[in-house]
Amino acid sequence: MPPHLEEESTLPKTMVFFDDILESMRARQWVLKHLPKRLQDRVKTYNARRSKLGRALVLRDFRNGAVDTEGA
């Protein structure tokens, strides 16, 4: 991860697409491991294993800026 993340309060707006749900969950875990704790809530996954409400909430948070990086 870039060293300047220590100073940031948000992450670049990013959506990453995967064709494997397990792989997307592993990628999220890797990213979380390398992020400062204060940025970890800004990374979410969006996939078929989430409930319809869960997917809607993640998408809403991504659109309104509460989530910056989404793995789909």
All heavy atoms as an XYZ file, in Angstrom:
592
protein
N       0.825     -1.172      0.000
C       0.000      0.000      0.000
C       0.877      1.246      0.000
O       1.939      1.254      0.618
C      -0.890      0.028      1.241
C      -1.920     -1.051      1.291
S      -3.198     -0.755      0.074
C      -3.903     -2.352     -0.035
N       0.438      2.274     -0.658
C       1.214      3.516     -0.696
C       1.411      4.101      0.703
O       0.493      4.067      1.529
C       0.357      4.455     -1.550
C      -0.575      3.565     -2.291
C      -0.774      2.356     -1.448
N       2.580      4.633      0.989
C       2.848      5.171      2.329
C       1.971      6.363      2.694
O       1.708      6.595      3.868
C       4.322      5.570      2.274
C       4.690      5.602      0.842
C       3.715      4.728      0.109
N       1.476      7.115      1.719
C       0.665      8.292      2.025
C      -0.687      7.944      2.649
O      -1.382      8.813      3.148
C       0.463      9.154      0.772
C      -0.484      8.553     -0.221
N      -0.087      7.605     -1.142
C      -1.802      8.739     -0.405
C      -1.131      7.246     -1.856
N      -2.190      7.918     -1.435
N      -1.082      6.659      2.645
C      -2.362      6.273      3.233
C      -2.427      6.575      4.719
O      -3.506      6.742      5.275
C      -2.636      4.788      3.006
C      -3.084      4.398      1.610
C      -3.337      2.901      1.532
C      -4.342      5.152      1.213
N      -1.295      6.665      5.361
C      -1.280      7.003      6.784
C      -1.897      8.374      7.026
O      -2.407      8.644      8.101
C       0.152      6.963      7.327
C       0.731      5.577      7.404
C      -0.046      4.640      8.309
O      -0.584      5.088      9.350
O      -0.139      3.451      7.975
N      -1.860      9.230      6.018
C      -2.359     10.597      6.156
C      -3.773     10.775      5.607
O      -4.401     11.808      5.840
C      -1.418     11.559      5.425
C       0.021     11.450      5.891
C       0.997     11.971      4.855
O       0.566     12.520      3.831
O       2.198     11.809      5.085
N      -4.276      9.806      4.876
C      -5.564      9.940      4.185
C      -6.743      9.601      5.094
O      -6.630      8.797      6.013
C      -5.609      9.025      2.965
C      -4.542      9.302      1.935
C      -4.686     10.660      1.264
O      -5.819     11.131      1.105
O      -3.661     11.236      0.918
N      -7.896     10.195      4.795
C      -9.125      9.858      5.517
C     -10.097      9.074      4.635
O     -11.094      8.560      5.118
C      -9.804     11.119      6.035
O     -10.130     11.968      4.961
N      -9.798      9.011      3.334
C     -10.594      8.218      2.397
C      -9.640      7.500      1.448
O      -8.447      7.760      1.427
C     -11.559      9.101      1.567
O     -10.798     10.014      0.792
C     -12.539      9.842      2.459
N     -10.209      6.631      0.639
C      -9.463      5.905     -0.386
C      -9.961      6.361     -1.751
O     -11.065      6.889     -1.874
C      -9.701      4.400     -0.234
C      -9.261      3.784      1.083
C      -9.837      2.383      1.241
C      -7.750      3.755      1.156
N      -9.179      6.111     -2.800
C      -9.678      6.424     -4.146
C     -10.950      5.606     -4.427
O     -11.051      4.447     -4.033
C      -8.542      5.991     -5.074
C      -7.330      5.967     -4.214
C      -7.808      5.611     -2.830
N     -11.932      6.210     -5.075
C     -13.165      5.515     -5.449
C     -12.799      4.397     -6.409
O     -12.282      4.641     -7.499
C     -14.066      6.481     -6.160
C     -15.432      6.825     -5.696
C     -16.005      6.177     -4.565
C     -17.329      6.849     -4.287
N     -17.988      6.290     -3.160
N     -13.053      3.154     -6.009
C     -12.643      2.002     -6.807
C     -13.678      0.893     -6.704
O     -14.170      0.604     -5.625
C     -11.293      1.441     -6.283
O     -10.347      2.495     -6.225
C     -10.766      0.336     -7.157
N     -13.988      0.267     -7.835
C     -14.806     -0.934     -7.830
C     -14.022     -2.004     -8.582
O     -13.600     -1.783     -9.716
C     -16.165     -0.696     -8.497
C     -17.084     -1.892     -8.366
S     -18.735     -1.635     -9.039
C     -19.433     -0.573     -7.796
N     -13.814     -3.137     -7.936
C     -13.053     -4.230     -8.519
C     -14.008     -5.396     -8.750
O     -14.720     -5.808     -7.832
C     -11.907     -4.673     -7.580
C     -11.099     -5.790     -8.199
C     -11.017     -3.491     -7.223
N     -14.016     -5.928     -9.968
C     -14.908     -7.036    -10.305
C     -14.147     -8.352    -10.292
O     -13.031     -8.442    -10.784
C     -15.536     -6.819    -11.688
C     -16.493     -5.672    -11.707
C     -16.075     -4.396    -12.047
C     -17.819     -5.863    -11.350
C     -16.955     -3.328    -12.047
C     -18.710     -4.801    -11.344
C     -18.281     -3.534    -11.695
N     -14.779     -9.372     -9.714
C     -14.226    -10.719     -9.653
C     -15.236    -11.686    -10.256
O     -16.445    -11.456    -10.155
C     -13.986    -11.126     -8.191
C     -12.924    -10.328     -7.497
C     -13.229     -9.124     -6.875
C     -11.618    -10.783     -7.450
C     -12.256     -8.385     -6.225
C     -10.639    -10.052     -6.804
C     -10.953     -8.862     -6.189
N     -14.756    -12.789    -10.807
C     -15.685    -13.814    -11.288
C     -15.756    -14.978    -10.299
O     -16.317    -16.023    -10.585
C     -15.320    -14.298    -12.696
C     -13.946    -14.925    -12.776
O     -13.247    -14.974    -11.754
O     -13.567    -15.357    -13.875
N     -15.185    -14.776     -9.107
C     -15.171    -15.792     -8.069
C     -15.389    -15.102     -6.717
O     -14.571    -14.279     -6.298
C     -13.823    -16.507     -8.120
C     -13.694    -17.634     -7.127
O     -14.012    -17.430     -5.940
O     -13.237    -18.719     -7.522
N     -16.491    -15.437     -6.050
C     -16.828    -14.783     -4.778
C     -15.742    -15.010     -3.737
O     -15.342    -14.083     -3.033
C     -18.197    -15.270     -4.261
C     -19.313    -14.756     -5.172
C     -18.433    -14.823     -2.825
C     -20.678    -15.322     -4.849
N     -15.247    -16.244     -3.646
C     -14.211    -16.543     -2.659
C     -12.956    -15.706     -2.904
O     -12.347    -15.182     -1.964
C     -13.881    -18.036     -2.671
C     -12.909    -18.519     -1.610
C     -13.392    -18.167     -0.208
C     -12.713    -20.014     -1.730
N     -12.600    -15.557     -4.159
C     -11.431    -14.737     -4.503
C     -11.638    -13.276     -4.107
O     -10.730    -12.611     -3.621
C     -11.117    -14.848     -5.995
C      -9.769    -14.313     -6.383
C      -8.608    -15.083     -5.788
O      -8.759    -16.285     -5.509
O      -7.540    -14.475     -5.598
N     -12.853    -12.766     -4.289
C     -13.125    -11.380     -3.895
C     -13.021    -11.218     -2.383
O     -12.524    -10.197     -1.886
C     -14.502    -10.925     -4.389
O     -15.544    -11.521     -3.652
N     -13.455    -12.222     -1.643
C     -13.369    -12.149     -0.184
C     -11.907    -12.241      0.279
O     -11.508    -11.543      1.221
C     -14.239    -13.239      0.435
C     -15.712    -12.948      0.179
S     -16.965    -14.205      0.528
C     -16.332    -15.251      1.738
N     -11.129    -13.054     -0.387
C      -9.691    -13.130     -0.061
C      -8.996    -11.807     -0.369
O      -8.141    -11.351      0.393
C      -9.024    -14.247     -0.858
C      -9.343    -15.620     -0.375
C      -8.580    -16.658     -1.187
N      -8.997    -17.984     -0.830
C      -9.234    -18.952     -1.686
N      -9.093    -18.753     -2.988
N      -9.613    -20.138     -1.270
N      -9.353    -11.206     -1.484
C      -8.744     -9.922     -1.856
C      -9.088     -8.858     -0.819
O      -8.235     -8.064     -0.420
C      -9.223     -9.497     -3.243
N     -10.327     -8.837     -0.368
C     -10.726     -7.864      0.656
C      -9.923     -8.074      1.929
O      -9.456     -7.114      2.537
C     -12.216     -7.976      0.956
C     -12.652     -6.980      2.019
C     -14.161     -7.032      2.253
N     -14.552     -6.053      3.237
C     -14.666     -6.314      4.548
N     -14.441     -7.535      4.999
N     -15.010     -5.377      5.392
N      -9.747     -9.322      2.336
C      -8.967     -9.600      3.544
C      -7.523     -9.121      3.390
O      -6.941     -8.567      4.324
C      -8.997    -11.092      3.878
C     -10.339    -11.566      4.386
C     -10.808    -10.799      5.601
O     -10.056    -10.564      6.545
N     -12.058    -10.366      5.583
N      -6.947     -9.318      2.202
C      -5.578     -8.861      1.962
C      -5.505     -7.341      2.067
O      -4.605     -6.797      2.701
C      -5.098     -9.328      0.584
C      -3.664     -8.971      0.332
C      -2.572     -9.744      0.596
C      -3.178     -7.742     -0.220
N      -1.432     -9.064      0.260
C      -1.762     -7.836     -0.244
C      -3.772     -6.583     -0.688
C      -0.963     -6.810     -0.729
C      -2.964     -5.562     -1.160
C      -1.588     -5.685     -1.178
N      -6.458     -6.660      1.441
C      -6.468     -5.195      1.487
C      -6.618     -4.715      2.929
O      -5.891     -3.827      3.377
C      -7.588     -4.627      0.588
C      -7.791     -3.144      0.838
C      -7.283     -4.887     -0.879
N      -7.553     -5.305      3.670
C      -7.774     -4.893      5.057
C      -6.516     -5.070      5.901
O      -6.205     -4.234      6.756
C      -8.934     -5.671      5.673
C     -10.310     -5.408      5.079
C     -11.355     -6.275      5.780
C     -10.673     -3.945      5.145
N      -5.811     -6.147      5.655
C      -4.576     -6.437      6.405
C      -3.531     -5.336      6.217
O      -2.721     -5.072      7.103
C      -4.026     -7.784      5.944
C      -2.790     -8.243      6.632
C      -2.399     -9.609      6.094
C      -0.981     -9.950      6.482
N      -0.556    -11.229      5.912
N      -3.559     -4.677      5.067
C      -2.553     -3.675      4.732
C      -3.012     -2.228      4.917
O      -2.246     -1.312      4.681
C      -2.076     -3.897      3.292
C      -1.320     -5.171      3.142
N      -1.948     -6.370      2.865
C      -0.015     -5.450      3.273
C      -1.041     -7.319      2.817
N       0.140     -6.795      3.068
N      -4.255     -2.043      5.319
C      -4.774     -0.689      5.528
C      -4.710     -0.292      6.995
O      -4.844     -1.138      7.873
C      -6.241     -0.606      5.102
C      -6.553     -0.491      3.636
C      -8.067     -0.502      3.437
C      -5.955      0.756      3.035
N      -4.554      1.000      7.263
C      -4.703      1.464      8.647
C      -6.122      1.149      9.133
O      -7.076      1.174      8.353
C      -4.497      2.983      8.545
C      -3.825      3.225      7.241
C      -4.233      2.103      6.338
N      -6.273      0.858     10.397
C      -7.584      0.498     10.970
C      -8.671      1.505     10.622
O      -9.797      1.135     10.333
C      -7.479      0.375     12.490
C      -6.695     -0.819     12.930
C      -7.627     -1.870     13.419
C      -6.811     -3.001     14.008
N      -7.137     -4.269     13.444
N      -8.347      2.782     10.627
C      -9.369      3.811     10.407
C      -9.927      3.804      8.993
O     -10.984      4.385      8.744
C      -8.839      5.198     10.758
C      -7.747      5.695      9.857
C      -7.226      7.033     10.314
N      -6.123      7.597      9.643
C      -5.471      7.179      8.582
N      -5.825      6.087      8.003
N      -4.468      7.814      8.071
N      -9.259      3.148      8.050
C      -9.755      3.076      6.669
C     -10.430      1.742      6.349
O     -11.047      1.601      5.292
C      -8.599      3.304      5.687
C      -7.978      4.696      5.683
C      -6.775      4.730      4.754
C      -8.999      5.744      5.281
N     -10.341      0.778      7.222
C     -10.837     -0.559      6.911
C     -12.343     -0.615      6.674
O     -12.817     -1.390      5.853
C     -10.418     -1.545      7.995
C      -8.933     -1.796      7.968
C      -8.475     -2.760      9.038
O      -9.264     -3.271      9.827
N      -7.184     -3.010      9.072
N     -13.116      0.214      7.353
C     -14.572      0.217      7.139
C     -14.961      0.808      5.795
O     -16.123      0.762      5.405
C     -15.271      1.004      8.245
C     -15.374      0.217      9.531
O     -15.228     -1.016      9.488
O     -15.599      0.843     10.576
N     -14.019      1.352      5.071
C     -14.299      1.989      3.789
C     -14.177      0.998      2.623
O     -14.326      1.368      1.471
C     -13.391      3.197      3.591
C     -13.583      4.212      4.764
C     -12.998      5.524      4.494
N     -13.651      6.226      3.416
C     -14.810      6.898      3.520
N     -15.453      6.951      4.664
N     -15.298      7.527      2.474
N     -13.899     -0.283      2.945
C     -13.755     -1.338      1.931
C     -14.835     -2.390      2.185
O     -14.919     -2.956      3.268
C     -12.357     -1.992      2.015
C     -12.221     -3.126      1.005
C     -11.262     -0.955      1.828
N     -15.672     -2.662      1.193
C     -16.765     -3.630      1.336
C     -16.808     -4.567      0.127
O     -16.251     -4.271     -0.928
C     -18.120     -2.913      1.422
C     -18.233     -1.920      2.550
C     -18.272     -2.595      3.888
C     -18.462     -1.545      4.979
N     -18.187     -2.021      6.296
N     -17.498     -5.678      0.310
C     -17.747     -6.582     -0.813
C     -19.228     -6.554     -1.161
O     -20.082     -6.313     -0.308
C     -17.332     -8.038     -0.492
O     -17.998     -8.455      0.683
C     -15.840     -8.158     -0.320
N     -19.505     -6.805     -2.407
C     -20.868     -6.839     -2.939
C     -20.950     -8.092     -3.776
O     -20.301     -8.187     -4.823
C     -21.094     -5.584     -3.789
C     -22.450     -5.498     -4.454
C     -23.442     -4.709     -3.898
C     -22.726     -6.178     -5.629
C     -24.699     -4.605     -4.498
C     -23.967     -6.090     -6.232
C     -24.942     -5.305     -5.666
O     -26.168     -5.209     -6.261
N     -21.680     -9.106     -3.294
C     -21.787    -10.338     -4.066
C     -23.093    -11.051     -3.757
O     -23.866    -10.622     -2.895
C     -20.572    -11.248     -3.815
C     -20.442    -11.648     -2.357
O     -21.398    -12.106     -1.750
N     -19.260    -11.473     -1.798
N     -23.335    -12.148     -4.448
C     -24.598    -12.876     -4.344
C     -24.803    -13.518     -2.974
O     -25.929    -13.854     -2.609
C     -24.667    -13.945     -5.427
N     -23.746    -13.684     -2.194
C     -23.891    -14.264     -0.854
C     -24.489    -13.278      0.142
O     -24.976    -13.681      1.185
C     -22.540    -14.763     -0.336
C     -22.070    -15.999     -1.036
C     -20.855    -16.548     -0.364
N     -20.377    -17.718     -1.080
C     -19.262    -18.335     -0.810
N     -18.492    -17.902      0.165
N     -18.895    -19.380     -1.502
N     -24.435    -12.020     -0.177
C     -25.044    -11.012      0.703
C     -26.554    -11.006      0.475
O     -27.028    -11.292     -0.628
C     -24.479     -9.625      0.404
C     -23.013     -9.474      0.742
C     -22.548     -8.066      0.494
N     -22.994     -7.182      1.548
C     -22.250     -6.824      2.588
N     -21.025     -7.274      2.705
N     -22.723     -6.014      3.498
N     -27.285    -10.643      1.488
C     -28.734    -10.524      1.332
C     -29.046     -9.362      0.383
O     -28.194     -8.517      0.118
C     -29.391    -10.254      2.690
O     -29.010     -8.965      3.164
N     -30.272     -9.334     -0.095
C     -30.685     -8.239     -0.975
C     -30.520     -6.898     -0.258
O     -30.017     -5.934     -0.835
C     -32.142     -8.444     -1.405
C     -32.624     -7.470     -2.429
C     -34.031     -7.813     -2.897
C     -34.478     -6.853     -3.974
N     -35.802     -7.204     -4.491
N     -30.900     -6.852      1.009
C     -30.735     -5.631      1.803
C     -29.258     -5.291      1.976
O     -28.854     -4.133      1.834
C     -31.402     -5.778      3.173
C     -31.204     -4.610      4.135
C     -31.780     -3.317      3.545
C     -31.817     -4.923      5.492
N     -28.426     -6.299      2.261
C     -26.988     -6.066      2.426
C     -26.355     -5.485      1.177
O     -25.547     -4.556      1.248
N     -26.735     -6.010      0.016
C     -26.203     -5.484     -1.248
C     -26.668     -4.050     -1.459
O     -25.895     -3.185     -1.882
C     -26.628     -6.371     -2.418
C     -25.936     -7.717     -2.421
C     -26.156     -8.493     -3.706
N     -27.544     -8.646     -4.093
C     -28.317     -9.683     -3.803
N     -27.834    -10.692     -3.104
N     -29.563     -9.738     -4.229
N     -27.938     -3.787     -1.159
C     -28.470     -2.429     -1.328
C     -27.750     -1.433     -0.420
O     -27.430     -0.315     -0.840
C     -29.969     -2.417     -1.044
N     -27.455     -1.843      0.809
C     -26.765     -0.945      1.743
C     -25.333     -0.656      1.310
O     -24.872      0.483      1.398
C     -26.793     -1.536      3.157
C     -28.171     -1.613      3.809
C     -28.088     -2.351      5.137
C     -28.781     -0.238      3.975
N     -24.625     -1.681      0.831
C     -23.250     -1.470      0.360
C     -23.252     -0.534     -0.841
O     -22.444      0.399     -0.915
C     -22.563     -2.813      0.009
C     -21.270     -2.588     -0.751
C     -22.296     -3.610      1.267
N     -24.160     -0.755     -1.773
C     -24.233      0.103     -2.952
C     -24.600      1.537     -2.568
O     -24.006      2.495     -3.068
C     -25.236     -0.459     -3.957
C     -25.224      0.169     -5.342
C     -23.835      0.114     -5.965
C     -26.226     -0.529     -6.242
N     -25.540      1.701     -1.645
C     -25.902      3.036     -1.172
C     -24.698      3.734     -0.538
O     -24.407      4.893     -0.828
C     -27.032      2.931     -0.137
C     -27.448      4.286      0.425
C     -28.099      4.195      1.766
N     -27.147      3.708      2.750
C     -27.486      3.258      3.951
N     -28.744      3.200      4.317
N     -26.572      2.836      4.792
N     -23.967      3.004      0.317
C     -22.800      3.584      0.980
C     -21.695      3.938     -0.019
O     -21.008      4.939      0.141
C     -22.261      2.638      2.046
C     -23.184      2.531      3.257
O     -24.113      3.360      3.374
O     -22.966      1.623      4.070
N     -21.553      3.122     -1.058
C     -20.562      3.421     -2.103
C     -20.954      4.702     -2.838
O     -20.130      5.575     -3.075
C     -20.470      2.244     -3.074
C     -19.397      2.397     -4.118
C     -18.063      2.248     -3.797
C     -19.739      2.664     -5.433
C     -17.076      2.370     -4.764
C     -18.768      2.785     -6.408
C     -17.424      2.638     -6.067
N     -22.222      4.822     -3.161
C     -22.702      6.005     -3.893
C     -22.603      7.281     -3.074
O     -22.292      8.340     -3.593
C     -24.148      5.798     -4.333
C     -24.287      4.837     -5.472
C     -25.746      4.653     -5.836
N     -25.876      3.784     -6.995
C     -26.953      3.059     -7.245
N     -28.000      3.093     -6.427
N     -27.007      2.298     -8.306
N     -22.883      7.190     -1.758
C     -22.885      8.412     -0.949
C     -21.538      8.729     -0.308
O     -21.421      9.696      0.431
C     -24.021      8.390      0.085
C     -23.751      7.466      1.251
O     -22.631      7.068      1.520
N     -24.799      7.106      1.964
N     -20.522      7.881     -0.572
C     -19.181      8.204     -0.115
C     -18.757      7.594      1.209
O     -17.638      7.806      1.668
N     -19.622      6.793      1.857
C     -19.243      6.150      3.107
C     -18.318      4.955      2.852
O     -17.577      4.539      3.737
C     -20.486      5.682      3.867
N     -18.367      4.411      1.638
C     -17.493      3.313      1.205
C     -16.757      3.804     -0.027
O     -17.364      4.389     -0.929
C     -18.317      2.042      0.887
C     -17.470      0.992      0.203
C     -18.940      1.479      2.151
N     -15.442      3.562     -0.075
C     -14.652      4.016     -1.217
C     -14.299      2.894     -2.187
O     -14.187      3.098     -3.383
C     -13.316      4.625     -0.736
C     -13.542      5.813      0.158
O     -14.362      6.678     -0.179
O     -12.899      5.864      1.221
N     -14.084      1.696     -1.649
C     -13.603      0.589     -2.468
C     -14.549     -0.577     -2.298
O     -14.869     -0.976     -1.176
C     -12.176      0.187     -2.046
O     -11.336      1.328     -2.149
C     -11.628     -0.910     -2.931
N     -14.985     -1.121     -3.419
C     -15.960     -2.199     -3.399
C     -15.476     -3.329     -4.295
O     -15.081     -3.109     -5.425
C     -17.298     -1.647     -3.913
C     -18.418     -2.601     -3.858
C     -19.731     -1.942     -4.227
O     -19.823     -0.709     -4.304
O     -20.669     -2.696     -4.472
N     -15.516     -4.533     -3.769
C     -15.210     -5.719     -4.565
C     -16.515     -6.386     -4.949
O     -17.344     -6.681     -4.090
N     -16.727     -6.569     -6.216
C     -17.992     -7.151     -6.688
C     -17.732     -8.412     -7.495
O     -16.710     -8.566     -8.092
C     -18.746     -6.142     -7.545
